[in-house]
Structure formats: C-alpha cells, structure tokens
Amino acid sequence: MRYENIINGILVNSYSLSYRAGNGMSIEAADKSWGLRMAFEGHLRMLFEAGKDQVGRTNGEIMGRRFRPEFYFCIKNCLFEIEAKLDLDGFGSGNAWNSNKSGATSILQRGAFHFHAEDLNPYMPTVTMGMDISTSSASNARQGSSSTGSQREYDILSRQAGPNTGRAGQGIVLTWDNRSLSSIGIPGRLSRFQVSSASISEGDDGASSFKDRRNYGLYLGVEPFQQLKNKWIRGLKFDIGAWFCNVDKRAFNGRAAATTAENGCDRMRLRDHGDAASQTIFDTGADSVGGGLYHFVQPGFQWEVGPYRLRAVTGYAVADDDKGAEPGKKRGRNFMIGHDLFIWSPKGFLTGSATTAGSIMLGTHFERNDMSCTTAARCSGINGGQFHRETLLLREWDIYYFIAPRMSVGYSWLWYDASNLRTGKNRAGENLGVFPVNCPTATCRGRGGDWLDMSLDWRWYF
C-alpha cells in the first residue's frame, strides 16, 4: 500500500507499507532511499520431561523458547543495512537470566552491519561485520527450519560438539547468496557460499575472547537442477559446512590456563535437548582439549518434491591433541535422516505449506551420535572414569497444525537411548529415572537406558 504526503499541492514524501508472513512489516520510501522492516519470532513450549524436578526437569511448565523482536534498517535501496535482534527468552535457552538465575548475559541476539556489495556488482559478496553476527558453519539440512519444519532442535552433535547456531561475538563474514550457475553449464544455482573469520561460538556480543587465533567457517550450498521443470529432480540440494576452531591455552593477567581465553571448542560432550535442564550424557571434561585446531565438518542432502522433504546429514568432530587436561584423541560423529510431509490442507490430501492456514504436517527424524576419547583416565570429566565411549540415539516424531501463515501449534515426542549412563547422585542415570536412587556403582556401572521427553509447541514468525 502506498501513502503520499502533499502540502500546498507539493508532494513532500511518498512511501509504501507492506506485510508478508515470516518477513514482517516493511516501510519503504518510494525512491528506496530508506527502508525499515520489523519482524518478531515467538515460540512457547510446554515441557513434559523425564527425570527429577530437583535437578530442573519439569512437567507442565511453559517456557519461552524464543521471544525475539527484529529490526532491519536500510538506506540507498538497502545497499547498507543494519540488523538488530533482541533475545528476550530466558527459560533454559541462554540469554538474559538462565533458568536457575546462576548466570546472565547480554540480551542481544544479532547486532550486524551488512554491506550488500552484490548490488554494485553481481560477483561481489555481502560483507557482514558486527558484535553478534551469524555464520553458516554446518549443514542447513540438520534441521531445515525452526519455524516451518517439524524437527524441534538441531542434531545433537552439531549443537553440542559443533558450532551450534554459528553465532559469533565479532568478526567478518563474506556471503554469496542465490547466484545462477547457468554460465558454467549447470541448470541450477549456488544457494550460498560463505567464508567467515570470526569468534564463532565465542565472545558475548562483541566482547573479546582473549585470543588472536581466530576461528573460521566455510559453507557451500548448491541446487544443481533448480532451473529445470522436472519436479522429481529440481528439489535436490547439497551442502557442506565446516568449523575450524583454534584452541588457545595461554594464560594472561596471572590467571590459570583454564580461565584464560574463551575457547568455543575446549571440550566435547553430548547432552539431550532438555530445555529446563539439559542432561549431560557424555563429557570429556572442561578445558580438556589442548592447544591446536579443533574441526567440525558436516555435509548434508535435501530433496523436496510436492508436500514431502527428505533430509540427511553426517557430521564429524575431531580434536587430536597431547596438551589438554585429558590428552589424547577425542572423536565425535553422527548420522541423521529426517522426513517432513504435509498430509492435508484445505486444498486436499498431500497438499499444504507453512503459509497455508489449515495445513497439517507430520515429521520424524532419527539420529545416532557417537563419541569417544582415549585417555588413561577414560574421560574423567562428567563420565567419572566409568566409560570412554558413548552412543546416543534419538528418535523424534512431530505433528503440527498451521493456524495462520507461519503460525503453528504442535506436539513432539523425543525418545532417547544411551549406551552408557553415569551412576551416582545427581548423575544422568538417576536424574533421568533410568537407574534406581542410590544404585551402587558396581551394580549400575556400564549400564545404559532410554527415556522420553515431550512438548506442546506454539510457533509464530510475524
């Protein structure tokens, strides 16, 4: 919708106002000299978690998984753009106060400056800098979308032993998005190529991580048949993300090495997705990775045809050092396969989309996460020397109903199965209700078990 202000017969200014679900509300000058876009991401979750309430597991409480207003300011047809997002959720998800008020951080979700150099030359990238920026350092197929897909969270390995969201406290990112490949004879497009030099998983909103050895991220996504009309192959997508993290063990200001640089990769661990109190299943221990390069690589594959989407990824985390608190090899790997299917909408069976009110989507995914370390103490961190290998399986089922475009309600079942759980008071086996209270180590050591978490979710992207 266009608006004009006329004073004494003279057009003073003219601007347009528009709204698109999932993209927010936009106000833009007619000559595109300036623009403002506002959006909001909300996600409430009622939790039903296995385990003890004394350690934070909860049943029936509603948490704010996401509560994020977003603002985008543009000038010169968005040649220059400022992105500002606030993260106002706190129940177990990290920013502001955490769930038990044991720590607090900045409420900034994103604080980035974008220079869209591609508007000047199609071969040039978008240049991003700021004090909380986003990087693509893992496969996009690991979840698909937190607002339009079914899978509740990222795969466990990339979330716990990888770059997680890919956020960086500060740095610089070069991104080439949506570039045609027809010039080299491929009937598709480059969905994204990105190179980042940033404090990935380190530094809180512009704060220094106290090390000069920066982390790096790479990402490549290709849709090789996107320009073809054949519906069976045009939806094929391939991508790969990589995170190279430098561990810096140097001391400063006379403090011990374990309290110096903020290393985003100083340990390997597996935890479940418990929002109220995430339960540690395997941990090499704090500050257990010595100085050197830690890397995580995750290729992925997606195939979309009609109402169906198939996703598959495999990930590898490697830390091979002889300088940490627990020297020796530390390895993590996983495999995940997921399915999303719109089974019905007002248009009929096997139709629907996230922007079509009345659509019903079913989803499921399976993942296997393996982790191991080779040390004399057999990973004396959270594992207490009881085991040095772990296999954690997750089977998830989801159903969502879209009330309005990009607004949905749904229910998720997450069934975990671990090959080893630590014994003892306030440890995984007892906390999750898998082992009896005060089960002797001699009896329960080496045992695994399974547990079920569920949640009722409401998601909305304005």
Legacy VTK file of the C-alpha trace (Angstrom):
# vtk DataFile Version 3.0
C-alpha trace
ASCII
DATASET POLYDATA
POINTS 462 float
0.000 0.000 0.000
1.352 3.407 -0.981
0.989 6.624 1.018
1.657 10.221 -0.076
2.003 13.403 1.920
1.015 16.555 -0.011
1.425 20.057 1.451
0.167 23.070 -0.535
-0.085 20.905 -3.615
3.533 19.775 -3.350
4.433 16.105 -2.883
6.552 16.107 0.260
7.226 12.388 0.529
5.857 9.058 -0.616
6.296 5.650 0.966
4.870 2.138 0.834
3.727 -0.128 3.635
3.581 -3.902 3.260
3.424 -7.110 5.291
4.399 -10.674 4.457
4.112 -13.530 6.950
7.553 -14.610 8.082
9.148 -11.464 6.691
7.421 -8.893 8.891
6.178 -5.403 8.163
8.131 -3.121 5.835
8.060 0.631 5.373
9.977 1.931 2.366
10.393 5.265 0.623
9.117 5.399 -2.951
12.623 6.174 -4.222
14.046 3.410 -1.991
16.356 5.886 -0.286
15.435 4.356 3.066
13.517 1.427 4.483
12.598 -0.202 7.759
11.498 -3.786 8.337
10.184 -5.141 11.641
9.507 -8.781 12.477
9.002 -10.975 15.520
9.777 -14.622 16.262
7.862 -16.228 19.123
7.998 -19.812 20.342
6.329 -21.049 23.537
6.846 -24.605 24.722
5.044 -26.660 27.406
7.507 -29.267 28.616
6.979 -32.831 29.799
10.475 -34.107 30.604
11.617 -37.378 32.134
13.589 -37.051 35.334
13.667 -35.252 38.646
12.313 -31.789 39.236
15.076 -31.284 41.823
17.655 -31.078 39.028
15.499 -28.877 36.823
13.471 -31.354 34.759
9.935 -30.056 34.500
6.423 -31.167 33.630
3.656 -28.815 32.513
5.607 -25.557 32.750
5.552 -23.182 29.792
8.866 -21.733 28.687
9.689 -19.026 26.198
11.953 -20.874 23.776
12.140 -17.844 21.505
10.920 -14.290 22.124
12.784 -12.143 19.630
11.850 -8.772 18.123
13.814 -7.953 14.959
14.602 -4.663 13.211
16.302 -4.032 9.867
17.299 -0.500 8.814
18.236 0.207 5.175
19.464 3.150 3.123
20.249 3.503 -0.600
17.982 0.618 -1.692
19.434 -1.481 1.112
22.997 -1.133 -0.096
23.728 -0.526 3.582
21.735 -2.472 6.178
21.793 -2.674 9.964
20.312 -5.759 11.631
19.272 -5.657 15.283
17.605 -8.573 17.119
16.892 -8.973 20.812
16.806 -12.330 22.582
14.345 -11.872 25.430
13.758 -15.519 26.284
15.450 -16.857 29.377
13.976 -20.189 30.496
16.860 -22.549 29.844
17.750 -21.134 26.425
20.695 -18.986 27.320
20.406 -15.227 27.118
19.405 -12.829 29.884
18.995 -14.923 33.046
19.219 -18.655 32.588
16.614 -20.994 34.044
18.005 -21.009 37.585
19.471 -17.474 37.556
23.002 -18.738 38.017
24.286 -16.566 35.211
23.309 -13.742 32.906
24.497 -12.469 29.534
23.580 -9.804 27.025
20.092 -9.900 25.522
21.420 -9.129 22.041
20.602 -11.842 19.507
22.109 -10.116 16.459
23.945 -6.834 16.027
25.242 -6.754 12.471
26.142 -4.310 9.717
25.653 -5.589 6.145
27.177 -4.026 3.025
25.365 -5.526 0.015
28.193 -5.194 -2.490
26.328 -7.539 -4.839
24.061 -4.576 -5.660
27.095 -2.896 -7.208
28.487 -5.963 -8.955
26.840 -9.432 -9.090
30.183 -11.111 -8.471
30.757 -9.319 -5.191
29.565 -10.658 -1.798
27.529 -9.320 1.061
30.027 -8.153 3.670
28.893 -8.561 7.292
30.538 -7.212 10.431
29.256 -6.560 13.906
29.117 -7.515 17.559
26.835 -10.540 17.168
26.795 -11.980 13.687
25.552 -15.174 12.070
27.667 -17.704 10.209
26.794 -20.871 8.295
29.214 -23.456 9.664
27.099 -26.626 9.455
24.627 -28.172 7.028
21.247 -26.495 6.695
19.680 -29.954 6.346
20.323 -30.711 10.035
17.005 -29.054 10.914
15.637 -27.259 7.886
13.790 -24.544 9.804
12.794 -23.916 13.399
9.551 -22.204 12.354
8.366 -24.051 9.232
9.860 -27.531 9.643
8.972 -30.239 12.145
12.254 -31.115 13.864
12.408 -29.420 17.259
16.162 -28.669 17.513
19.410 -29.144 15.581
21.029 -32.572 15.654
22.769 -33.220 18.978
26.343 -33.422 17.672
26.349 -30.082 15.818
24.566 -28.412 18.741
26.918 -29.736 21.429
30.235 -30.529 19.726
29.859 -28.271 16.694
29.168 -24.589 16.034
25.515 -24.829 17.219
23.777 -21.781 15.680
27.021 -20.467 14.177
26.764 -17.181 16.086
29.942 -15.186 16.533
30.596 -12.452 19.072
32.511 -10.476 16.460
34.282 -10.892 13.135
33.751 -10.551 9.397
31.697 -12.696 7.005
31.632 -12.772 3.176
28.483 -14.306 1.662
27.453 -15.025 -1.925
23.730 -15.869 -1.987
21.444 -17.092 -4.777
23.839 -16.983 -7.749
22.942 -18.639 -11.044
25.211 -21.433 -12.295
23.956 -21.326 -15.884
27.112 -19.518 -17.018
29.127 -22.694 -16.308
26.551 -25.020 -17.860
24.736 -26.102 -14.698
20.942 -25.558 -14.757
20.791 -24.556 -11.119
22.008 -22.061 -8.599
24.516 -21.536 -5.856
22.239 -21.168 -2.851
25.077 -19.908 -0.654
28.853 -19.719 -0.478
30.239 -18.221 2.702
33.639 -17.589 4.247
33.873 -16.299 7.801
36.703 -15.225 10.054
35.067 -14.662 13.400
34.852 -15.697 17.049
32.375 -18.448 16.211
30.784 -19.835 19.402
32.903 -17.401 21.400
32.712 -13.845 22.678
29.489 -12.450 24.031
28.079 -9.769 21.729
31.281 -8.028 20.754
33.346 -8.999 23.782
36.880 -10.214 23.161
37.576 -13.917 23.541
41.157 -13.017 24.568
42.922 -14.822 21.782
44.343 -13.746 18.433
43.837 -17.177 16.895
40.503 -16.575 15.236
38.035 -19.302 14.288
36.956 -19.879 10.696
33.831 -21.102 8.963
33.105 -22.327 5.443
29.812 -23.180 3.792
28.771 -24.260 0.299
25.206 -24.952 -0.811
24.215 -25.966 -4.354
20.859 -26.675 -6.017
22.137 -28.080 -9.338
18.747 -28.618 -11.024
16.717 -25.742 -9.607
16.065 -24.143 -13.019
14.636 -27.308 -14.571
10.898 -28.012 -14.754
11.242 -31.675 -13.791
9.651 -31.812 -10.333
11.485 -35.004 -9.368
14.999 -33.576 -9.514
14.664 -29.788 -9.277
14.288 -30.044 -5.489
17.674 -31.692 -4.903
20.023 -29.710 -2.650
23.559 -30.459 -1.495
25.547 -28.541 1.079
28.509 -28.768 3.430
29.536 -26.671 6.403
32.824 -26.618 8.293
34.059 -25.011 11.509
37.759 -24.656 12.306
38.274 -23.645 15.913
41.665 -22.657 17.332
42.167 -23.547 20.989
44.371 -21.019 22.768
45.737 -22.195 26.140
47.905 -19.168 27.001
47.489 -17.502 30.384
47.097 -13.773 30.913
46.980 -11.452 33.922
48.455 -14.199 36.058
45.373 -16.416 35.869
45.422 -20.163 35.375
45.197 -21.532 31.839
41.706 -22.928 32.412
40.316 -19.431 32.988
42.044 -17.525 30.196
40.868 -17.404 26.622
37.250 -18.210 25.884
37.566 -21.298 23.729
34.389 -22.377 21.988
35.851 -25.856 21.490
37.643 -26.707 24.749
35.582 -29.874 25.330
33.420 -32.498 23.618
30.096 -33.502 25.089
26.672 -34.871 24.321
23.561 -33.545 26.057
19.886 -34.102 25.457
17.539 -31.310 24.358
16.021 -30.803 27.805
15.130 -27.114 27.836
14.634 -26.778 31.563
17.788 -28.722 32.460
19.783 -30.251 29.634
21.173 -33.574 30.856
24.837 -34.343 30.162
25.290 -37.856 28.764
28.992 -37.752 27.799
31.672 -35.180 28.516
35.428 -35.143 28.032
35.596 -32.520 30.794
36.055 -28.754 30.973
39.202 -27.447 29.309
40.049 -30.960 28.108
41.143 -30.018 24.573
44.724 -28.809 24.320
46.095 -26.045 22.112
45.669 -26.642 18.409
42.977 -26.956 15.781
39.579 -28.472 16.506
37.418 -29.032 13.470
33.836 -29.961 12.709
32.610 -30.895 9.214
29.017 -31.697 8.231
27.800 -32.469 4.689
24.075 -32.642 4.045
21.460 -33.534 1.461
17.844 -32.441 0.911
15.196 -33.488 -1.580
11.857 -31.716 -1.902
9.021 -32.892 -4.104
5.479 -31.642 -3.657
4.495 -31.816 0.041
7.467 -34.018 1.052
11.007 -33.189 2.152
13.826 -35.650 2.888
16.884 -34.515 4.864
20.103 -36.360 5.704
23.393 -35.256 7.278
26.525 -36.775 8.708
28.907 -34.914 10.981
32.481 -35.304 12.222
34.139 -33.546 15.170
37.857 -34.113 15.740
40.268 -32.981 18.455
43.634 -34.698 18.392
45.986 -33.180 20.937
48.530 -34.009 23.638
48.307 -30.824 25.701
44.872 -30.856 27.326
43.775 -31.860 30.798
42.828 -35.227 29.261
45.388 -35.713 26.446
44.645 -37.976 23.521
42.233 -38.362 20.671
38.654 -37.158 21.012
36.199 -38.019 18.287
32.557 -37.373 17.599
30.448 -38.427 14.633
26.788 -38.744 13.790
24.230 -39.632 11.175
20.756 -38.157 10.863
17.831 -38.710 8.494
14.582 -36.756 8.679
11.225 -36.541 6.902
8.612 -33.762 6.652
5.244 -34.351 4.979
2.207 -32.092 4.612
-0.629 -34.599 4.734
-3.587 -32.246 4.337
-4.718 -28.673 3.762
-7.973 -27.047 2.601
-6.747 -27.803 -0.932
-6.889 -31.557 -0.277
-4.733 -34.505 0.775
-0.950 -34.297 0.346
-1.053 -30.526 -0.045
-0.137 -27.655 2.215
2.632 -25.289 3.208
3.787 -23.166 6.133
1.962 -20.190 4.613
-1.355 -22.012 4.058
-3.707 -21.872 7.036
-5.245 -25.238 7.850
-2.229 -27.296 6.746
-1.209 -30.353 8.778
2.409 -31.525 8.764
3.873 -34.771 10.074
7.577 -35.161 10.751
10.041 -37.683 12.069
13.785 -37.987 12.324
16.392 -40.426 13.606
19.930 -39.642 14.633
22.847 -41.616 16.001
25.588 -39.755 17.866
28.868 -41.478 18.769
31.659 -40.008 20.873
34.880 -41.396 22.330
38.128 -40.368 23.936
41.381 -42.233 24.561
42.960 -41.260 27.864
44.397 -43.024 30.856
41.613 -41.576 32.993
38.958 -42.658 30.480
37.407 -39.176 30.200
37.414 -38.257 33.857
35.112 -35.270 33.273
31.399 -35.842 33.748
31.892 -39.536 32.905
33.818 -40.040 36.160
36.170 -42.546 34.553
33.267 -45.006 34.235
33.322 -45.185 30.435
35.107 -43.605 27.483
32.673 -44.356 24.642
29.069 -43.316 24.130
26.299 -43.903 21.624
23.240 -41.684 21.966
20.232 -42.380 19.753
17.316 -40.023 19.255
14.018 -40.856 17.579
11.605 -37.952 17.208
8.007 -37.698 15.988
6.144 -34.406 15.413
2.757 -33.161 14.282
1.934 -29.501 13.521
-1.213 -27.653 12.525
-0.818 -24.223 10.889
-3.394 -21.857 12.379
-2.353 -18.985 10.120
0.532 -18.295 7.715
3.768 -19.070 9.628
1.854 -19.725 12.861
1.548 -23.315 14.093
0.821 -25.477 17.105
2.152 -28.990 17.501
3.329 -31.828 19.683
6.726 -33.572 19.780
7.899 -36.906 21.163
11.658 -37.355 21.719
12.812 -40.864 22.634
16.450 -41.073 23.729
18.536 -44.221 24.165
22.099 -44.056 25.587
24.563 -46.947 25.691
26.139 -45.654 28.922
24.807 -43.505 31.748
26.785 -42.342 34.730
25.816 -43.642 38.152
25.648 -41.660 41.371
23.548 -38.957 42.998
22.586 -36.115 40.609
24.076 -38.010 37.673
22.412 -38.904 34.386
21.166 -42.387 35.222
19.452 -41.354 38.444
18.352 -37.894 37.272
16.503 -39.330 34.285
14.821 -42.060 36.302
16.643 -44.823 34.408
18.567 -46.129 37.462
17.102 -46.576 40.940
18.080 -43.992 43.559
21.492 -44.663 45.117
22.161 -47.545 42.761
25.675 -48.860 43.630
28.345 -48.199 41.036
29.258 -51.871 40.988
25.655 -52.700 40.012
24.808 -49.902 37.566
28.199 -49.099 36.065
28.282 -49.797 32.339
24.513 -49.755 32.008
22.549 -47.615 29.586
18.889 -46.851 29.210
16.182 -44.851 27.493
13.811 -42.002 28.388
11.045 -39.984 26.752
10.594 -36.203 26.604
7.541 -34.494 25.117
6.456 -30.934 24.427
3.489 -28.923 23.205
4.728 -26.071 20.997
3.285 -22.819 19.665
5.387 -21.090 16.981
4.823 -17.804 15.221
7.003 -15.798 12.878
5.382 -12.418 12.252
LINES 1 463
462 0 1 2 3 4 5 6 7 8 9 10 11 12 13 14 15 16 17 18 19 20 21 22 23 24 25 26 27 28 29 30 31 32 33 34 35 36 37 38 39 40 41 42 43 44 45 46 47 48 49 50 51 52 53 54 55 56 57 58 59 60 61 62 63 64 65 66 67 68 69 70 71 72 73 74 75 76 77 78 79 80 81 82 83 84 85 86 87 88 89 90 91 92 93 94 95 96 97 98 99 100 101 102 103 104 105 106 107 108 109 110 111 112 113 114 115 116 117 118 119 120 121 122 123 124 125 126 127 128 129 130 131 132 133 134 135 136 137 138 139 140 141 142 143 144 145 146 147 148 149 150 151 152 153 154 155 156 157 158 159 160 161 162 163 164 165 166 167 168 169 170 171 172 173 174 175 176 177 178 179 180 181 182 183 184 185 186 187 188 189 190 191 192 193 194 195 196 197 198 199 200 201 202 203 204 205 206 207 208 209 210 211 212 213 214 215 216 217 218 219 220 221 222 223 224 225 226 227 228 229 230 231 232 233 234 235 236 237 238 239 240 241 242 243 244 245 246 247 248 249 250 251 252 253 254 255 256 257 258 259 260 261 262 263 264 265 266 267 268 269 270 271 272 273 274 275 276 277 278 279 280 281 282 283 284 285 286 287 288 289 290 291 292 293 294 295 296 297 298 299 300 301 302 303 304 305 306 307 308 309 310 311 312 313 314 315 316 317 318 319 320 321 322 323 324 325 326 327 328 329 330 331 332 333 334 335 336 337 338 339 340 341 342 343 344 345 346 347 348 349 350 351 352 353 354 355 356 357 358 359 360 361 362 363 364 365 366 367 368 369 370 371 372 373 374 375 376 377 378 379 380 381 382 383 384 385 386 387 388 389 390 391 392 393 394 395 396 397 398 399 400 401 402 403 404 405 406 407 408 409 410 411 412 413 414 415 416 417 418 419 420 421 422 423 424 425 426 427 428 429 430 431 432 433 434 435 436 437 438 439 440 441 442 443 444 445 446 447 448 449 450 451 452 453 454 455 456 457 458 459 460 461
